[in-house]
């Protein structure tokens, strides 16, 4: 195993985080049944899945272009 994430692993993590976010959004939009407590906090998990997807998209961009995403430069 080499250093860092390969293209295949990056694509798998990106696809699974987007699929997980989609599943969590679907769970969030289901109607609530009165008297039943939801034990899965879907809203924070949606944000976490979208953050992972954004990081993986930036890593995919780095892998495809060969230059790292540095963000904003102050000077």
PQR file with spaces between the fields and no chain letter, atoms N, CA, C, O and H, PARSE charges and radii, in Angstrom:
ATOM       1  N    UNK     1       0.843   -1.180    0.000 -0.4000 1.5000
ATOM       2  CA   UNK     1       0.000    0.000    0.000 -0.0000 2.0000
ATOM       3  C    UNK     1       0.879    1.231    0.000  0.5500 1.7000
ATOM       4  O    UNK     1       1.784    1.341    0.827 -0.5500 1.4000
ATOM       5  N    UNK     2       0.639    2.145   -0.895 -0.4000 1.5000
ATOM       6  CA   UNK     2       1.431    3.360   -1.000 -0.0000 2.0000
ATOM       7  C    UNK     2       0.943    4.445   -0.056  0.5500 1.7000
ATOM       8  O    UNK     2       0.046    4.237    0.761 -0.5500 1.4000
ATOM       9  H    UNK     2      -0.096    2.056   -1.567  0.4000 1.0000
ATOM      10  N    UNK     3       1.551    5.590   -0.194 -0.4000 1.5000
ATOM      11  CA   UNK     3       1.152    6.719    0.649 -0.0000 2.0000
ATOM      12  C    UNK     3      -0.103    7.364    0.102  0.5500 1.7000
ATOM      13  O    UNK     3      -0.316    7.405   -1.109 -0.5500 1.4000
ATOM      14  H    UNK     3       2.280    5.759   -0.858  0.4000 1.0000
ATOM      15  N    UNK     4      -0.929    7.864    0.996 -0.4000 1.5000
ATOM      16  CA   UNK     4      -2.111    8.612    0.586 -0.0000 2.0000
ATOM      17  C    UNK     4      -3.213    7.739    0.009  0.5500 1.7000
ATOM      18  O    UNK     4      -3.149    6.509    0.029 -0.5500 1.4000
ATOM      19  H    UNK     4      -0.756    7.831    1.980  0.4000 1.0000
ATOM      20  N    UNK     5      -4.220    8.424   -0.501 -0.4000 1.5000
ATOM      21  CA   UNK     5      -5.375    7.750   -1.083 -0.0000 2.0000
ATOM      22  C    UNK     5      -5.209    7.642   -2.589  0.5500 1.7000
ATOM      23  O    UNK     5      -4.811    8.605   -3.244 -0.5500 1.4000
ATOM      24  H    UNK     5      -4.272    9.422   -0.517  0.4000 1.0000
ATOM      25  N    UNK     6      -5.508    6.490   -3.130 -0.4000 1.5000
ATOM      26  CA   UNK     6      -5.459    6.328   -4.575 -0.0000 2.0000
ATOM      27  C    UNK     6      -6.751    6.857   -5.192  0.5500 1.7000
ATOM      28  O    UNK     6      -7.683    7.235   -4.483 -0.5500 1.4000
ATOM      29  H    UNK     6      -5.832    5.708   -2.597  0.4000 1.0000
ATOM      30  N    UNK     7      -6.789    6.876   -6.500 -0.4000 1.5000
ATOM      31  CA   UNK     7      -7.967    7.362   -7.215 -0.0000 2.0000
ATOM      32  C    UNK     7      -9.177    6.478   -6.928  0.5500 1.7000
ATOM      33  O    UNK     7     -10.289    6.980   -6.761 -0.5500 1.4000
ATOM      34  H    UNK     7      -6.032    6.569   -7.076  0.4000 1.0000
ATOM      35  N    UNK     8      -8.966    5.172   -6.871 -0.4000 1.5000
ATOM      36  CA   UNK     8     -10.072    4.246   -6.622 -0.0000 2.0000
ATOM      37  C    UNK     8     -10.663    4.447   -5.235  0.5500 1.7000
ATOM      38  O    UNK     8     -11.883    4.497   -5.080 -0.5500 1.4000
ATOM      39  H    UNK     8      -8.063    4.765   -7.006  0.4000 1.0000
ATOM      40  N    UNK     9      -9.812    4.561   -4.233 -0.4000 1.5000
ATOM      41  CA   UNK     9     -10.299    4.747   -2.868 -0.0000 2.0000
ATOM      42  C    UNK     9     -11.014    6.088   -2.739  0.5500 1.7000
ATOM      43  O    UNK     9     -12.044    6.183   -2.070 -0.5500 1.4000
ATOM      44  H    UNK     9      -8.821    4.520   -4.358  0.4000 1.0000
ATOM      45  N    UNK    10     -10.473    7.122   -3.376 -0.4000 1.5000
ATOM      46  CA   UNK    10     -11.104    8.435   -3.334 -0.0000 2.0000
ATOM      47  C    UNK    10     -12.499    8.399   -3.949  0.5500 1.7000
ATOM      48  O    UNK    10     -13.439    8.963   -3.389 -0.5500 1.4000
ATOM      49  H    UNK    10      -9.637    7.045   -3.920  0.4000 1.0000
ATOM      50  N    UNK    11     -12.638    7.745   -5.086 -0.4000 1.5000
ATOM      51  CA   UNK    11     -13.944    7.646   -5.730 -0.0000 2.0000
ATOM      52  C    UNK    11     -14.928    6.825   -4.900  0.5500 1.7000
ATOM      53  O    UNK    11     -16.115    7.146   -4.856 -0.5500 1.4000
ATOM      54  H    UNK    11     -11.875    7.287   -5.542  0.4000 1.0000
ATOM      55  N    UNK    12     -14.449    5.775   -4.247 -0.4000 1.5000
ATOM      56  CA   UNK    12     -15.322    4.941   -3.416 -0.0000 2.0000
ATOM      57  C    UNK    12     -15.813    5.728   -2.212  0.5500 1.7000
ATOM      58  O    UNK    12     -16.997    5.677   -1.877 -0.5500 1.4000
ATOM      59  H    UNK    12     -13.485    5.514   -4.283  0.4000 1.0000
ATOM      60  N    UNK    13     -14.906    6.464   -1.552 -0.4000 1.5000
ATOM      61  CA   UNK    13     -15.311    7.250   -0.382 -0.0000 2.0000
ATOM      62  C    UNK    13     -16.250    8.375   -0.803  0.5500 1.7000
ATOM      63  O    UNK    13     -17.221    8.660   -0.101 -0.5500 1.4000
ATOM      64  H    UNK    13     -13.944    6.506   -1.824  0.4000 1.0000
ATOM      65  N    UNK    14     -15.978    9.019   -1.940 -0.4000 1.5000
ATOM      66  CA   UNK    14     -16.849   10.089   -2.432 -0.0000 2.0000
ATOM      67  C    UNK    14     -18.246    9.558   -2.740  0.5500 1.7000
ATOM      68  O    UNK    14     -19.242   10.159   -2.335 -0.5500 1.4000
ATOM      69  H    UNK    14     -15.190    8.787   -2.511  0.4000 1.0000
ATOM      70  N    UNK    15     -18.323    8.441   -3.449 -0.4000 1.5000
ATOM      71  CA   UNK    15     -19.625    7.873   -3.803 -0.0000 2.0000
ATOM      72  C    UNK    15     -20.383    7.395   -2.563  0.5500 1.7000
ATOM      73  O    UNK    15     -21.596    7.584   -2.468 -0.5500 1.4000
ATOM      74  H    UNK    15     -17.515    7.953   -3.778  0.4000 1.0000
ATOM      75  N    UNK    16     -19.678    6.779   -1.619 -0.4000 1.5000
ATOM      76  CA   UNK    16     -20.378    6.289   -0.427 -0.0000 2.0000
ATOM      77  C    UNK    16     -20.833    7.437    0.474  0.5500 1.7000
ATOM      78  O    UNK    16     -21.881    7.334    1.113 -0.5500 1.4000
ATOM      79  H    UNK    16     -18.693    6.625   -1.696  0.4000 1.0000
ATOM      80  N    UNK    17     -20.070    8.525    0.538 -0.4000 1.5000
ATOM      81  CA   UNK    17     -20.522    9.656    1.354 -0.0000 2.0000
ATOM      82  C    UNK    17     -21.725   10.342    0.717  0.5500 1.7000
ATOM      83  O    UNK    17     -22.633   10.773    1.428 -0.5500 1.4000
ATOM      84  H    UNK    17     -19.219    8.609    0.019  0.4000 1.0000
ATOM      85  N    UNK    18     -21.747   10.450   -0.610 -0.4000 1.5000
ATOM      86  CA   UNK    18     -22.908   11.033   -1.278 -0.0000 2.0000
ATOM      87  C    UNK    18     -24.134   10.125   -1.150  0.5500 1.7000
ATOM      88  O    UNK    18     -25.252   10.607   -0.964 -0.5500 1.4000
ATOM      89  H    UNK    18     -21.010   10.100   -1.187  0.4000 1.0000
ATOM      90  N    UNK    19     -23.920    8.815   -1.250 -0.4000 1.5000
ATOM      91  CA   UNK    19     -25.034    7.878   -1.070 -0.0000 2.0000
ATOM      92  C    UNK    19     -25.538    7.907    0.367  0.5500 1.7000
ATOM      93  O    UNK    19     -26.744    7.842    0.606 -0.5500 1.4000
ATOM      94  H    UNK    19     -23.012    8.423   -1.402  0.4000 1.0000
ATOM      95  N    UNK    20     -24.623    8.004    1.317 -0.4000 1.5000
ATOM      96  CA   UNK    20     -25.026    8.098    2.721 -0.0000 2.0000
ATOM      97  C    UNK    20     -25.789    9.373    3.000  0.5500 1.7000
ATOM      98  O    UNK    20     -26.771    9.357    3.741 -0.5500 1.4000
ATOM      99  H    UNK    20     -23.643    8.057    1.122  0.4000 1.0000
ATOM     100  N    UNK    21     -25.353   10.484    2.415 -0.4000 1.5000
ATOM     101  CA   UNK    21     -26.073   11.745    2.589 -0.0000 2.0000
ATOM     102  C    UNK    21     -27.468   11.651    1.983  0.5500 1.7000
ATOM     103  O    UNK    21     -28.434   12.145    2.563 -0.5500 1.4000
ATOM     104  H    UNK    21     -24.555   10.498    1.813  0.4000 1.0000
ATOM     105  N    UNK    22     -27.573   11.024    0.829 -0.4000 1.5000
ATOM     106  CA   UNK    22     -28.886   10.839    0.211 -0.0000 2.0000
ATOM     107  C    UNK    22     -29.808    9.977    1.055  0.5500 1.7000
ATOM     108  O    UNK    22     -30.991   10.286    1.196 -0.5500 1.4000
ATOM     109  H    UNK    22     -26.788   10.623    0.358  0.4000 1.0000
ATOM     110  N    UNK    23     -29.280    8.903    1.614 -0.4000 1.5000
ATOM     111  CA   UNK    23     -30.071    8.049    2.491 -0.0000 2.0000
ATOM     112  C    UNK    23     -30.512    8.805    3.742  0.5500 1.7000
ATOM     113  O    UNK    23     -31.652    8.668    4.186 -0.5500 1.4000
ATOM     114  H    UNK    23     -28.319    8.652    1.499  0.4000 1.0000
ATOM     115  N    UNK    24     -29.614    9.596    4.305 -0.4000 1.5000
ATOM     116  CA   UNK    24     -29.965   10.348    5.509 -0.0000 2.0000
ATOM     117  C    UNK    24     -30.998   11.435    5.223  0.5500 1.7000
ATOM     118  O    UNK    24     -31.858   11.708    6.061 -0.5500 1.4000
ATOM     119  H    UNK    24     -28.688    9.707    3.945  0.4000 1.0000
ATOM     120  N    UNK    25     -30.919   12.055    4.051 -0.4000 1.5000
ATOM     121  CA   UNK    25     -31.936   13.039    3.676 -0.0000 2.0000
ATOM     122  C    UNK    25     -33.282   12.355    3.520  0.5500 1.7000
ATOM     123  O    UNK    25     -34.308   12.901    3.924 -0.5500 1.4000
ATOM     124  H    UNK    25     -30.221   11.834    3.371  0.4000 1.0000
ATOM     125  N    UNK    26     -33.285   11.168    2.939 -0.4000 1.5000
ATOM     126  CA   UNK    26     -34.528   10.418    2.797 -0.0000 2.0000
ATOM     127  C    UNK    26     -35.112   10.061    4.175  0.5500 1.7000
ATOM     128  O    UNK    26     -36.321   10.158    4.390 -0.5500 1.4000
ATOM     129  H    UNK    26     -32.451   10.724    2.611  0.4000 1.0000
ATOM     130  N    UNK    27     -34.235    9.647    5.101 -0.4000 1.5000
ATOM     131  CA   UNK    27     -34.704    9.345    6.453 -0.0000 2.0000
ATOM     132  C    UNK    27     -35.227   10.594    7.161  0.5500 1.7000
ATOM     133  O    UNK    27     -36.181   10.523    7.937 -0.5500 1.4000
ATOM     134  H    UNK    27     -33.254    9.568    4.926  0.4000 1.0000
ATOM     135  N    UNK    28     -34.600   11.731    6.890 -0.4000 1.5000
ATOM     136  CA   UNK    28     -35.015   12.986    7.513 -0.0000 2.0000
ATOM     137  C    UNK    28     -36.391   13.425    7.022  0.5500 1.7000
ATOM     138  O    UNK    28     -37.162   14.001    7.790 -0.5500 1.4000
ATOM     139  H    UNK    28     -33.826   11.789    6.260  0.4000 1.0000
ATOM     140  N    UNK    29     -36.710   13.163    5.764 -0.4000 1.5000
ATOM     141  CA   UNK    29     -37.966   13.636    5.181 -0.0000 2.0000
ATOM     142  C    UNK    29     -39.143   12.704    5.443  0.5500 1.7000
ATOM     143  O    UNK    29     -40.283   13.051    5.136 -0.5500 1.4000
ATOM     144  H    UNK    29     -36.084   12.695    5.140  0.4000 1.0000
ATOM     145  N    UNK    30     -38.887   11.547    5.997 -0.4000 1.5000
ATOM     146  CA   UNK    30     -39.998   10.647    6.323 -0.0000 2.0000
ATOM     147  C    UNK    30     -40.867   11.271    7.397  0.5500 1.7000
ATOM     148  O    UNK    30     -40.353   11.948    8.287 -0.5500 1.4000
ATOM     149  H    UNK    30     -37.961   11.265    6.246  0.4000 1.0000
ATOM     150  N    UNK    31     -42.156   11.060    7.333 -0.4000 1.5000
ATOM     151  CA   UNK    31     -43.019   11.636    8.372 -0.0000 2.0000
ATOM     152  C    UNK    31     -42.755   10.977    9.728  0.5500 1.7000
ATOM     153  O    UNK    31     -42.551    9.767    9.828 -0.5500 1.4000
ATOM     154  H    UNK    31     -42.574   10.511    6.610  0.4000 1.0000
ATOM     155  N    UNK    32     -42.766   11.803   10.749 -0.4000 1.5000
ATOM     156  CA   UNK    32     -42.530   11.307   12.104 -0.0000 2.0000
ATOM     157  C    UNK    32     -43.789   10.652   12.644  0.5500 1.7000
ATOM     158  O    UNK    32     -44.896   11.156   12.455 -0.5500 1.4000
ATOM     159  H    UNK    32     -42.931   12.786   10.668  0.4000 1.0000
ATOM     160  N    UNK    33     -43.612    9.536   13.310 -0.4000 1.5000
ATOM     161  CA   UNK    33     -44.745    8.878   13.950 -0.0000 2.0000
ATOM     162  C    UNK    33     -44.833    9.379   15.389  0.5500 1.7000
ATOM     163  O    UNK    33     -43.830    9.391   16.103 -0.5500 1.4000
ATOM     164  H    UNK    33     -42.713    9.126   13.464  0.4000 1.0000
ATOM     165  N    UNK    34     -46.005    9.786   15.810 -0.4000 1.5000
ATOM     166  CA   UNK    34     -46.157   10.311   17.174 -0.0000 2.0000
ATOM     167  C    UNK    34     -45.820    9.252   18.229  0.5500 1.7000
ATOM     168  O    UNK    34     -46.227    8.095   18.125 -0.5500 1.4000
ATOM     169  H    UNK    34     -46.819    9.777   15.229  0.4000 1.0000
ATOM     170  N    UNK    35     -45.074    9.674   19.235 -0.4000 1.5000
ATOM     171  CA   UNK    35     -44.718    8.784   20.324 -0.0000 2.0000
ATOM     172  C    UNK    35     -43.482    7.949   20.084  0.5500 1.7000
ATOM     173  O    UNK    35     -43.062    7.207   20.972 -0.5500 1.4000
ATOM     174  H    UNK    35     -44.743   10.614   19.319  0.4000 1.0000
ATOM     175  N    UNK    36     -42.894    8.050   18.920 -0.4000 1.5000
ATOM     176  CA   UNK    36     -41.702    7.266   18.607 -0.0000 2.0000
ATOM     177  C    UNK    36     -40.497    8.202   18.528  0.5500 1.7000
ATOM     178  O    UNK    36     -40.548    9.231   17.854 -0.5500 1.4000
ATOM     179  H    UNK    36     -43.235    8.653   18.199  0.4000 1.0000
ATOM     180  N    UNK    37     -39.433    7.849   19.207 -0.4000 1.5000
ATOM     181  CA   UNK    37     -38.228    8.663   19.234 -0.0000 2.0000
ATOM     182  C    UNK    37     -37.270    8.170   18.161  0.5500 1.7000
ATOM     183  O    UNK    37     -37.041    6.968   18.025 -0.5500 1.4000
ATOM     184  H    UNK    37     -39.392    7.013   19.755  0.4000 1.0000
ATOM     185  N    UNK    38     -36.716    9.100   17.406 -0.4000 1.5000
ATOM     186  CA   UNK    38     -35.698    8.742   16.423 -0.0000 2.0000
ATOM     187  C    UNK    38     -34.349    8.700   17.126  0.5500 1.7000
ATOM     188  O    UNK    38     -33.928    9.688   17.728 -0.5500 1.4000
ATOM     189  H    UNK    38     -36.903   10.077   17.517  0.4000 1.0000
ATOM     190  N    UNK    39     -33.683    7.577   17.052 -0.4000 1.5000
ATOM     191  CA   UNK    39     -32.424    7.414   17.753 -0.0000 2.0000
ATOM     192  C    UNK    39     -31.217    7.800   16.900  0.5500 1.7000
ATOM     193  O    UNK    39     -30.099    7.867   17.410 -0.5500 1.4000
ATOM     194  H    UNK    39     -34.025    6.775   16.563  0.4000 1.0000
ATOM     195  N    UNK    40     -31.427    8.049   15.629 -0.4000 1.5000
ATOM     196  CA   UNK    40     -30.339    8.423   14.741 -0.0000 2.0000
ATOM     197  C    UNK    40     -30.414    9.922   14.464  0.5500 1.7000
ATOM     198  O    UNK    40     -31.378   10.385   13.854 -0.5500 1.4000
ATOM     199  H    UNK    40     -32.335    7.994   15.214  0.4000 1.0000
ATOM     200  N    UNK    41     -29.410   10.690   14.905 -0.4000 1.5000
ATOM     201  CA   UNK    41     -29.439   12.137   14.648 -0.0000 2.0000
ATOM     202  C    UNK    41     -29.041   12.414   13.193  0.5500 1.7000
ATOM     203  O    UNK    41     -27.856   12.519   12.878 -0.5500 1.4000
ATOM     204  H    UNK    41     -28.627   10.313   15.401  0.4000 1.0000
ATOM     205  N    UNK    42     -30.021   12.528   12.327 -0.4000 1.5000
ATOM     206  CA   UNK    42     -29.728   12.578   10.895 -0.0000 2.0000
ATOM     207  C    UNK    42     -29.116   13.902   10.447  0.5500 1.7000
ATOM     208  O    UNK    42     -28.258   13.894    9.564 -0.5500 1.4000
ATOM     209  H    UNK    42     -30.984   12.442   12.582  0.4000 1.0000
ATOM     210  N    UNK    43     -29.514   15.029   11.011 -0.4000 1.5000
ATOM     211  CA   UNK    43     -29.021   16.317   10.536 -0.0000 2.0000
ATOM     212  C    UNK    43     -27.511   16.467   10.699  0.5500 1.7000
ATOM     213  O    UNK    43     -26.851   16.857    9.736 -0.5500 1.4000
ATOM     214  H    UNK    43     -30.211   15.036   11.729  0.4000 1.0000
ATOM     215  N    UNK    44     -26.925   16.178   11.867 -0.4000 1.5000
ATOM     216  CA   UNK    44     -25.461   16.274   11.952 -0.0000 2.0000
ATOM     217  C    UNK    44     -24.742   15.279   11.051  0.5500 1.7000
ATOM     218  O    UNK    44     -23.667   15.570   10.528 -0.5500 1.4000
ATOM     219  H    UNK    44     -27.462   15.861   12.649  0.4000 1.0000
ATOM     220  N    UNK    45     -25.337   14.109   10.874 -0.4000 1.5000
ATOM     221  CA   UNK    45     -24.712   13.113   10.005 -0.0000 2.0000
ATOM     222  C    UNK    45     -24.761   13.529    8.533  0.5500 1.7000
ATOM     223  O    UNK    45     -23.856   13.197    7.768 -0.5500 1.4000
ATOM     224  H    UNK    45     -26.211   13.873   11.299  0.4000 1.0000
ATOM     225  N    UNK    46     -25.805   14.250    8.134 -0.4000 1.5000
ATOM     226  CA   UNK    46     -25.872   14.779    6.773 -0.0000 2.0000
ATOM     227  C    UNK    46     -24.734   15.770    6.546  0.5500 1.7000
ATOM     228  O    UNK    46     -24.040   15.717    5.531 -0.5500 1.4000
ATOM     229  H    UNK    46     -26.540   14.520    8.756  0.4000 1.0000
ATOM     230  N    UNK    47     -24.556   16.677    7.510 -0.4000 1.5000
ATOM     231  CA   UNK    47     -23.464   17.645    7.385 -0.0000 2.0000
ATOM     232  C    UNK    47     -22.108   16.958    7.353  0.5500 1.7000
ATOM     233  O    UNK    47     -21.238   17.354    6.578 -0.5500 1.4000
ATOM     234  H    UNK    47     -25.120   16.720    8.334  0.4000 1.0000
ATOM     235  N    UNK    48     -21.913   15.944    8.174 -0.4000 1.5000
ATOM     236  CA   UNK    48     -20.654   15.212    8.187 -0.0000 2.0000
ATOM     237  C    UNK    48     -20.408   14.516    6.851  0.5500 1.7000
ATOM     238  O    UNK    48     -19.290   14.540    6.334 -0.5500 1.4000
ATOM     239  H    UNK    48     -22.620   15.622    8.804  0.4000 1.0000
ATOM     240  N    UNK    49     -21.438   13.904    6.296 -0.4000 1.5000
ATOM     241  CA   UNK    49     -21.290   13.227    5.003 -0.0000 2.0000
ATOM     242  C    UNK    49     -20.986   14.223    3.892  0.5500 1.7000
ATOM     243  O    UNK    49     -20.209   13.918    2.987 -0.5500 1.4000
ATOM     244  H    UNK    49     -22.345   13.885    6.716  0.4000 1.0000
ATOM     245  N    UNK    50     -21.588   15.410    3.944 -0.4000 1.5000
ATOM     246  CA   UNK    50     -21.317   16.419    2.920 -0.0000 2.0000
ATOM     247  C    UNK    50     -19.918   17.014    3.072  0.5500 1.7000
ATOM     248  O    UNK    50     -19.288   17.363    2.074 -0.5500 1.4000
ATOM     249  H    UNK    50     -22.219   15.658    4.679  0.4000 1.0000
ATOM     250  N    UNK    51     -19.428   17.134    4.297 -0.4000 1.5000
ATOM     251  CA   UNK    51     -18.055   17.609    4.504 -0.0000 2.0000
ATOM     252  C    UNK    51     -17.063   16.588    3.960  0.5500 1.7000
ATOM     253  O    UNK    51     -16.085   16.956    3.310 -0.5500 1.4000
ATOM     254  H    UNK    51     -19.940   16.850    5.108  0.4000 1.0000
ATOM     255  N    UNK    52     -17.312   15.309    4.222 -0.4000 1.5000
ATOM     256  CA   UNK    52     -16.444   14.257    3.680 -0.0000 2.0000
ATOM     257  C    UNK    52     -16.485   14.273    2.157  0.5500 1.7000
ATOM     258  O    UNK    52     -15.452   14.091    1.513 -0.5500 1.4000
ATOM     259  H    UNK    52     -18.107   15.010    4.750  0.4000 1.0000
ATOM     260  N    UNK    53     -17.658   14.488    1.571 -0.4000 1.5000
ATOM     261  CA   UNK    53     -17.779   14.541    0.113 -0.0000 2.0000
ATOM     262  C    UNK    53     -17.017   15.739   -0.454  0.5500 1.7000
ATOM     263  O    UNK    53     -16.390   15.623   -1.507 -0.5500 1.4000
ATOM     264  H    UNK    53     -18.497   14.636    2.095  0.4000 1.0000
ATOM     265  N    UNK    54     -17.062   16.885    0.225 -0.4000 1.5000
ATOM     266  CA   UNK    54     -16.332   18.063   -0.255 -0.0000 2.0000
ATOM     267  C    UNK    54     -14.823   17.849   -0.183  0.5500 1.7000
ATOM     268  O    UNK    54     -14.092   18.253   -1.087 -0.5500 1.4000
ATOM     269  H    UNK    54     -17.571   16.979    1.080  0.4000 1.0000
ATOM     270  N    UNK    55     -14.361   17.220    0.883 -0.4000 1.5000
ATOM     271  CA   UNK    55     -12.927   16.936    1.010 -0.0000 2.0000
ATOM     272  C    UNK    55     -12.486   15.940   -0.057  0.5500 1.7000
ATOM     273  O    UNK    55     -11.417   16.090   -0.649 -0.5500 1.4000
ATOM     274  H    UNK    55     -14.955   16.892    1.618  0.4000 1.0000
ATOM     275  N    UNK    56     -13.301   14.935   -0.299 -0.4000 1.5000
ATOM     276  CA   UNK    56     -12.950   13.948   -1.320 -0.0000 2.0000
ATOM     277  C    UNK    56     -13.002   14.551   -2.729  0.5500 1.7000
ATOM     278  O    UNK    56     -12.220   14.164   -3.597 -0.5500 1.4000
ATOM     279  H    UNK    56     -14.169   14.813    0.182  0.4000 1.0000
ATOM     280  N    UNK    57     -13.920   15.495   -2.956 -0.4000 1.5000
ATOM     281  CA   UNK    57     -13.961   16.172   -4.263 -0.0000 2.0000
ATOM     282  C    UNK    57     -12.701   17.011   -4.466  0.5500 1.7000
ATOM     283  O    UNK    57     -12.150   17.047   -5.566 -0.5500 1.4000
ATOM     284  H    UNK    57     -14.555   15.809   -2.250  0.4000 1.0000
ATOM     285  N    UNK    58     -12.246   17.686   -3.411 -0.4000 1.5000
ATOM     286  CA   UNK    58     -11.002   18.451   -3.512 -0.0000 2.0000
ATOM     287  C    UNK    58      -9.817   17.522   -3.729  0.5500 1.7000
ATOM     288  O    UNK    58      -8.911   17.848   -4.495 -0.5500 1.4000
ATOM     289  H    UNK    58     -12.694   17.657   -2.518  0.4000 1.0000
ATOM     290  N    UNK    59      -9.809   16.372   -3.067 -0.4000 1.5000
ATOM     291  CA   UNK    59      -8.731   15.410   -3.270 -0.0000 2.0000
ATOM     292  C    UNK    59      -8.777   14.823   -4.673  0.5500 1.7000
ATOM     293  O    UNK    59      -7.732   14.590   -5.280 -0.5500 1.4000
ATOM     294  H    UNK    59     -10.545   16.107   -2.444  0.4000 1.0000
ATOM     295  N    UNK    60      -9.970   14.585   -5.192 -0.4000 1.5000
ATOM     296  CA   UNK    60     -10.107   14.092   -6.563 -0.0000 2.0000
ATOM     297  C    UNK    60      -9.585   15.117   -7.553  0.5500 1.7000
ATOM     298  O    UNK    60      -8.919   14.759   -8.525 -0.5500 1.4000
ATOM     299  H    UNK    60     -10.819   14.775   -4.698  0.4000 1.0000
ATOM     300  N    UNK    61      -9.877   16.372   -7.318 -0.4000 1.5000
ATOM     301  CA   UNK    61      -9.358   17.443   -8.173 -0.0000 2.0000
ATOM     302  C    UNK    61      -7.840   17.479   -8.130  0.5500 1.7000
ATOM     303  O    UNK    61      -7.190   17.689   -9.155 -0.5500 1.4000
ATOM     304  H    UNK    61     -10.417   16.662   -6.528  0.4000 1.0000
ATOM     305  N    UNK    62      -7.273   17.274   -6.944 -0.4000 1.5000
ATOM     306  CA   UNK    62      -5.824   17.222   -6.808 -0.0000 2.0000
ATOM     307  C    UNK    62      -5.246   16.038   -7.571  0.5500 1.7000
ATOM     308  O    UNK    62      -4.220   16.173   -8.237 -0.5500 1.4000
ATOM     309  H    UNK    62      -7.801   17.103   -6.112  0.4000 1.0000
ATOM     310  N    UNK    63      -5.884   14.898   -7.483 -0.4000 1.5000
ATOM     311  CA   UNK    63      -5.383   13.716   -8.188 -0.0000 2.0000
ATOM     312  C    UNK    63      -5.468   13.872   -9.703  0.5500 1.7000
ATOM     313  O    UNK    63      -4.576   13.431  -10.427 -0.5500 1.4000
ATOM     314  H    UNK    63      -6.718   14.789   -6.941  0.4000 1.0000
ATOM     315  N    UNK    64      -6.535   14.496  -10.178 -0.4000 1.5000
ATOM     316  CA   UNK    64      -6.722   14.611  -11.622 -0.0000 2.0000
ATOM     317  C    UNK    64      -5.848   15.693  -12.254  0.5500 1.7000
ATOM     318  O    UNK    64      -5.384   15.530  -13.382 -0.5500 1.4000
ATOM     319  H    UNK    64      -7.260   14.854   -9.590  0.4000 1.0000
ATOM     320  N    UNK    65      -5.621   16.792  -11.541 -0.4000 1.5000
ATOM     321  CA   UNK    65      -4.838   17.884  -12.114 -0.0000 2.0000
ATOM     322  C    UNK    65      -3.363   17.803  -11.771  0.5500 1.7000
ATOM     323  O    UNK    65      -2.531   18.313  -12.522 -0.5500 1.4000
ATOM     324  H    UNK    65      -5.998   16.924  -10.625  0.4000 1.0000
ATOM     325  N    UNK    66      -3.022   17.180  -10.664 -0.4000 1.5000
ATOM     326  CA   UNK    66      -1.628   17.079  -10.269 -0.0000 2.0000
ATOM     327  C    UNK    66      -1.147   18.236   -9.423  0.5500 1.7000
ATOM     328  O    UNK    66      -0.005   18.225   -8.962 -0.5500 1.4000
ATOM     329  H    UNK    66      -3.698   16.766  -10.054  0.4000 1.0000
ATOM     330  N    UNK    67      -1.992   19.245   -9.205 -0.4000 1.5000
ATOM     331  CA   UNK    67      -1.612   20.362   -8.346 -0.0000 2.0000
ATOM     332  C    UNK    67      -2.538   20.384   -7.138  0.5500 1.7000
ATOM     333  O    UNK    67      -3.746   20.204   -7.285 -0.5500 1.4000
ATOM     334  H    UNK    67      -2.919   19.254   -9.579  0.4000 1.0000
ATOM     335  N    UNK    68      -1.990   20.601   -5.949 -0.4000 1.5000
ATOM     336  CA   UNK    68      -2.851   20.594   -4.753 -0.0000 2.0000
ATOM     337  C    UNK    68      -3.754   21.811   -4.684  0.5500 1.7000
ATOM     338  O    UNK    68      -3.413   22.884   -5.181 -0.5500 1.4000
ATOM     339  H    UNK    68      -1.007   20.748   -5.830  0.4000 1.0000
ATOM     340  N    UNK    69      -4.897   21.631   -4.068 -0.4000 1.5000
ATOM     341  CA   UNK    69      -5.823   22.738   -3.827 -0.0000 2.0000
ATOM     342  C    UNK    69      -5.306   23.471   -2.590  0.5500 1.7000
ATOM     343  O    UNK    69      -5.303   22.913   -1.493 -0.5500 1.4000
ATOM     344  H    UNK    69      -5.174   20.759   -3.665  0.4000 1.0000
ATOM     345  N    UNK    70      -4.872   24.715   -2.763 -0.4000 1.5000
ATOM     346  CA   UNK    70      -4.257   25.439   -1.654 -0.0000 2.0000
ATOM     347  C    UNK    70      -5.227   26.385   -0.986  0.5500 1.7000
ATOM     348  O    UNK    70      -4.962   26.816    0.137 -0.5500 1.4000
ATOM     349  H    UNK    70      -4.875   25.169   -3.655  0.4000 1.0000
ATOM     350  N    UNK    71      -6.312   26.723   -1.598 -0.4000 1.5000
ATOM     351  CA   UNK    71      -7.257   27.674   -1.023 -0.0000 2.0000
ATOM     352  C    UNK    71      -6.851   29.107   -1.344  0.5500 1.7000
ATOM     353  O    UNK    71      -6.097   29.355   -2.285 -0.5500 1.4000
ATOM     354  H    UNK    71      -6.528   26.373   -2.510  0.4000 1.0000
ATOM     355  N    UNK    72      -7.351   30.028   -0.565 -0.4000 1.5000
ATOM     356  CA   UNK    72      -7.053   31.436   -0.802 -0.0000 2.0000
ATOM     357  C    UNK    72      -5.672   31.777   -0.291  0.5500 1.7000
ATOM     358  O    UNK    72      -5.250   31.306    0.766 -0.5500 1.4000
ATOM     359  H    UNK    72      -7.964   29.826    0.199  0.4000 1.0000
ATOM     360  N    UNK    73      -4.976   32.596   -1.047 -0.4000 1.5000
ATOM     361  CA   UNK    73      -3.661   33.099   -0.625 -0.0000 2.0000
ATOM     362  C    UNK    73      -3.829   34.527   -0.145  0.5500 1.7000
ATOM     363  O    UNK    73      -4.425   35.350   -0.839 -0.5500 1.4000
ATOM     364  H    UNK    73      -5.318   32.978   -1.905  0.4000 1.0000
ATOM     365  N    UNK    74      -3.310   34.827    1.035 -0.4000 1.5000
ATOM     366  CA   UNK    74      -3.456   36.175    1.573 -0.0000 2.0000
ATOM     367  C    UNK    74      -2.610   37.185    0.803  0.5500 1.7000
ATOM     368  O    UNK    74      -3.076   38.287    0.514 -0.5500 1.4000
ATOM     369  H    UNK    74      -2.826   34.158    1.599  0.4000 1.0000
ATOM     370  N    UNK    75      -1.399   36.829    0.477 -0.4000 1.5000
ATOM     371  CA   UNK    75      -0.500   37.797   -0.179 -0.0000 2.0000
ATOM     372  C    UNK    75      -0.023   37.282   -1.495  0.5500 1.7000
ATOM     373  O    UNK    75       0.739   37.960   -2.184 -0.5500 1.4000
ATOM     374  H    UNK    75      -1.021   35.934    0.712  0.4000 1.0000
